[in-house]
């Protein structure tokens, strides 16, 4: 069974996220070399993935109790980087992701760094791409400066694990998918129990791309099973009259242009069983390949999700592409 719902992670300011340097247990590279040493938490990227760190960290014992492991994620190391380590002060944790499913998946792992009193100091999120079926991949996550000295962090635990099949993974940048469009969600907004998340569509291909009306959305639980108890509504007016709910229309997006729609719900809890559904499977138009996004739908007992129609997004700016090194 996949990891259960654990709440939305609070990724605090100052956290530096590294791309995972994954290695399968067989020793074959997973897009980059394996983690041969602990990376210095001095920048948001590594010039030589898998290279040993130039500094020396303090090894922090991982508590034997306190949720240091998960069904799919196992923490293997915790390190403190003081000023004398030769690196910018901070903390790092090593972990392994094991994909027990029958298809390749991309994981989003949130680890929580804890103090001696058990309080939360900071959370850090790491995306581990393309973990093959039945494979184990190593990765590291780093905090930034400002958390404190190595004595301040005495433990790390798995806060949340999310996984999406590689064939349905969403993306906002990088190589353009075969569909010719990026599909992704933003962090959204929450006020007085009302939730609103933007669903984005950007044409990264070379041909015009047409959408008309509403995206097709299915609500999925933590096991990627459809939640039939939730009604998916066309439009957001039944959720809140304060949300923009435009008239459905046909849009033709030229290369570099984008559109957006709104996913809206309330997390009111009254009688009945509350529904927490991390995932949504989206088809931007009928017949399109599905894309799985992670809007973290805490629907309470309302049983409703409003889906707005596609509208042109004139604020979109295509991500800059970096030419490959010759």
C-alpha positions, 0 to 999 in steps of 0.5 A, a space after each residue: 500500500 502506498 503511503 497514507 495522507 499525512 497533511 500538506 508539507 510546510 516547506 519553509 523559506 531558506 530550504 535548498 532542494 537538490 535534484 536527487 542523485 539516484 542509484 539503483 541497487 544494481 549500481 546502474 545510474 538513474 540519470 546521474 551517478 550514485 551518491 558517493 558522498 554527502 553533498 555540501 549544502 552550499 548551493 541549490 545544485 551540484 556541479 558534479 552529481 555524486 562527487 564527495 563533499 569537500 567538507 566534513 559533516 557531523 554524523 547525527 544518530 537517527 532515532 530508533 523511534 519516531 517514524 524514521 521509516 516509511 513503506 517506500 522511504 527509508 532514511 539512511 543518514 543524518 548530517 550536520 554541517 557546522 561552519 568548521 565543516 568547510 561548507 555552509 552551515 545546514 543539515 542533510 539527510 540521505 534516504 532510499 526510495 523503493 518502488 514496490 509497484 509494477 510501473 516506474 514512478 516519480 516520487 515527492 518526498 518530504 522529510 522533517 528535521 526535528 529538535 531534541 524536544 521533538 518539535 519541528 525545525 523545518 521540512 524539506 521536499 525532494 523530487 526523485 524522478 523515474 524510480 523503476 518498478 521494483 527498484 531502489 534509488 538513493 537520494 539526499 535532501 538539504 536544508 539551508 542556513 539558519 536552522 542552527 548548529 548541528 546540535 539543534 537537529 537530533 532527528 529526521 522523519 518521513 513527513 509525506 510521500 507522494 508518487 505519480 506514474 512516470 507515464 502520467 507525471 506532470 511538468 512545468 519545464 524541461 523537455 516538452 512532453 509528446 503531447 506538446 503541452 506542459 500540465 501542472 498545478 500551482 500551490 493554490 490559496 486557502 482562506 476560511 476553509 475555501 481552497 483554490 488551486 490553479 491548473 495550468 496548461 502551456 503549449 511547449 510544442 511547435 503546433 497550435 493546441 486547442 482546448 474547449 470548455 472544461 478539463 476532465 478531472 478525476 479525484 484519486 486517493 493515496 492509492 491512486 484509486 478513483 474516489 466515487 463519493 466526490 462529485 466533480 462539478 463544471 464550474 466553481 459557482 457552487 463552491 463560491 460566488 467569489 471565484 472567477 468563473 468564466 464562460 466556457 469557450 474554445 481557445 487556440 494556444 499558439 506555441 509559447 501560450 498558456 491557459 489555466 483553470 481553477 480547482 475549487 473546494 471547501 474543507 468543511 467537516 460535518 457529518 460523515 467521513 472526511 475525504 482527503 484525496 492527494 491526487 487528481 487525474 486530468 485530461 486537458 481535452 477529451 481523448 488527451 493522455 492523462 496527467 496526474 497532479 497533486 493538489 492535496 484535496 482536503 475535501 472534508 465532508 462536502 463531497 464536491 470539487 468545482 472545476 473552472 473552464 479554461 481561460 487564456 493566461 496572458 501572464 505566462 512566460 515560457 521557461 528559458 531553455 539551456 542549450 546542451 553543452 557541445 
